[in-house]
Amino acid sequence: MYFRRSRRLLLLAAALLACHGVARADEMKTLHVGMIPTIDFAPFYAALTNGYFTEEGLKIDLTPTTGGAVGIPAVVSGALDIAAGNVVSTILAASRGLDIIAIAPASKVRASDPDLAAIVALTASTLHSGADLNGKTLAVNTRANVLWLYGRAWVRKTGGDPDKVTIKEVPFPQMLDALKGHQVDAAFMVSPFLNAALADPAFQRIGEPYQQVQPDVDVGQYEATNAFVREHPKETAAFLRALRKGAVWFNANRRTPALADIVAGYSHLSAGLVAKIDLPEAPMTIDPAQIGKTIDLMRQEGLLKAPMDPMKIVYTPATRP
Amino acid sequence: MIDKETAALPNEADGTRASPATAAVGAPKARSRRMTALAETRISGFVLVLALLALWEVSARLHWTSSTNWPPFSAVVHAALLGIGSHELLAPLAGTLARMLAGFAIGSFLGMVAGLLLGASPLAARAFNPLIEVLRPIPLPAIVPPLILFLGVGDGLKIFVTAVGTFFPVLVNTFGGTRDINSTLLQTAATFRVGRVATLAHVILPASLPAILSGLRVGLGLALVVTITAEMIAGAGGLGYFLVQTQYAMRPAEMYAAVLCLAATGYLLNRGFLAIEARLIVWHGSGHRQSR
């Protein structure tokens, strides 16, 4: 009797599985995506809001993350398929043997663009270059990451010695208070905090490390694993097509209220504040030469011991199966 | 009250023997009793809270600090009311509470079971004690990023971390409670040939209940902190993520509204727990009297 019952259960399970298989054929593919809700990733949110992923047959299961420290382990473990991050996090993770590649660019600092990242000091201070920062304190959001790297490189480039500058870790929202309270002498800030700082006459911009050190640097990236893009070439291609459409739309609508609304919607910034930010053009392709320059800089500042081939972390048709 | 009186006595005694400066601290007994009576009421505590909130309001209104991250308290209350009205605050709070209670339930259950087992078996206690003492002080925020590798960034991670945070105080208190049991109780049970499981359920568990409850209370407070921390590090929702999000969106009033909301939640959880504890202890106490 038990046997008969279990056989019936088995049949039922098989039938259910069969139905499931049929239903799955016309179902949308779900991608688990971890996104940092900052202005750098606006093209992704534009694609999402405009339904470009749906058009490509993708359903996006979105998880907001706070950055590479969360995104990369989640992607490597398979909890996320794709995550937002930056070039230094990607290179560092790959140099430690983790399976991680950049599948698309998110943000780029062109020489012609307004730089949304700058070193800020009190207007009352006499700091104007890296040489002036010797023996002083510079705040960055995270040690041994992208702002730390370009902050140090800027100090070196403008006549200072990065080893004589104390670099302190201060979260972006607290940087202005740290400057006002003289806990730090300068701070490497990004928008929208940079905009808030420059709106206050008490603060001045003393340097633009990205543009002064490495114009056209690729900063933000969308990351995945080789394993994922190998096993899901169709989904990866569909994701990249939708993302590209989002970037095209973003570039055509950079100064429009429609984009400001999208950014305000996911970042929770006020739309008025977003409208004041001069958003730079979104990049369309990853430039391996720029990744190479970042790798060289990381070796120079001691973040990377051995040289690395930039193509190791760049998703190109050549790395496709 | 007893504690305060006994604590005050040596001070007075010291004061008479030592310098006149310390003697001045020892006030006349009647006045000190009145002060103690005032201190006993909950009102005095609220007066301090209100005074601090008034200081907050004044310092922000008069720009004692020129920070954009220091909104007046009234703006925070306004943001809190708006957030509660629009569910912007209540929805993350509900998410946080659900994760916290799930983690607390799992962690406290396992902590109690493990504590009772260790209490019942001196061999197990000797074997596991070093491991527990090594694992217990690990700061949970430090293990969140590596845990993402195994548990992802979803609810599982936060519930796990909360359960770990709850597990150790409950385990240690339960184990301590079982060790402090009056041996007469155990000998009586043995004399009446009560089985091991029955002894555990009917003698050890009720007798160590006050210790277990104090462990649970510590665990409950920790559970809220740990859940929020995990949400701040690997957040996708909940009040912890809301805190980070509003900070980065430069909306300090909303951020403090969430902090206010958390303070209220923590307070209510603690009071609720105390109410439950009082009932359980009353039951325990009466049971104890009957057994005498």
Contacts between the chains, C-beta under 8 A, distances in Angstrom:
chain1	res1	chain2	res2	distance
A	34	B	153	6.7
A	37	B	245	7.1
A	37	B	248	7.8
A	38	B	248	7.5
A	63	B	153	5.6
A	63	B	154	7.7
A	63	B	236	4.5
A	64	B	235	6.9
A	64	B	236	5.6
A	64	B	241	6.9
A	64	B	245	7.5
A	65	B	153	6.7
A	65	B	234	7.3
A	65	B	235	8.0
A	65	B	236	7.8
A	66	B	232	8.0
A	66	B	233	7.0
A	66	B	234	7.7
A	66	B	235	7.0
A	66	B	244	6.4
A	69	B	145	5.5
A	70	B	145	6.8
A	70	B	148	6.2
A	70	B	153	6.2
A	70	B	233	6.8
A	70	B	234	5.0
A	73	B	145	6.1
A	73	B	146	7.1
A	73	B	148	4.2
A	73	B	149	4.7
A	74	B	148	5.2
A	74	B	152	6.1
A	74	B	153	4.9
A	74	B	234	7.9
A	76	B	149	6.6
A	77	B	148	6.6
A	77	B	149	4.5
A	77	B	150	6.7
A	77	B	152	6.5
A	79	B	148	6.9
A	79	B	151	7.6
A	79	B	152	2.9
A	79	B	153	5.7
A	79	B	154	7.1
A	80	B	152	7.5
A	80	B	153	6.9
A	171	B	247	7.5
A	172	B	248	6.8
A	173	B	69	6.6
A	173	B	247	4.5
A	173	B	248	6.2
A	173	B	250	6.9
A	174	B	69	7.1
A	176	B	67	7.5
A	176	B	68	6.6
A	177	B	67	4.8
A	177	B	68	7.8
A	177	B	69	5.9
A	180	B	66	6.2
A	180	B	67	6.9
A	192	B	250	6.5
A	193	B	250	7.4
A	196	B	68	7.0
A	196	B	250	6.3
A	267	B	248	7.6
A	267	B	249	5.9
A	268	B	245	5.8
A	268	B	246	6.7
A	268	B	249	3.7
A	268	B	251	6.7
A	269	B	249	5.0
A	269	B	250	6.8
A	273	B	250	7.4
